Amino acid sequence: MELYAPILVLAVLAAGFAIFSVTIAPFTGPKRWNRAKLDAYECGIEPTPQPVGGGRFPLKYMITAMLFIVFDIEIIFLYPWAVAFDQLGIFGLVEMLLFIVTVLVAYAYVWRRKGLDWD
């Protein structure tokens, strides 16, 4: 159990910081509201008008988010593999090659379907 103590301490510290930040922010932050602060923010570009009930977002936003998650998960799997590479042997190498090939096939599919173009 003592091997997991640093991870547990880090998790408790992270959760404590997150809870503290969320609860204290309304009391300490400035309360100066203006039109610019209440508008939606779109990367510095003047926001486009939306219908009253909300609007439909282009599919590119969701595809970009899914791509981010896929490649983020890839990094999460690559890091422990790199740390334990010597202990895994040839089995670990073959499994990681299959995983990377699968991710590269997905990347090639998205690239071919122009999912990475913003035009």
Buried (B, 14 or more C-beta within 10 A) or exposed (E): EEEEEEEEEEEEEEEEEEEEEEEEEEEEEEEEEEEEEEEEEEEEEEEEEEEEEEEEEEEBEEBBEEBEEEEEEBEEBBEEBEEEEEEBEEEBEEEBEEBEEEBEEBBEEBEEEEBEEEE
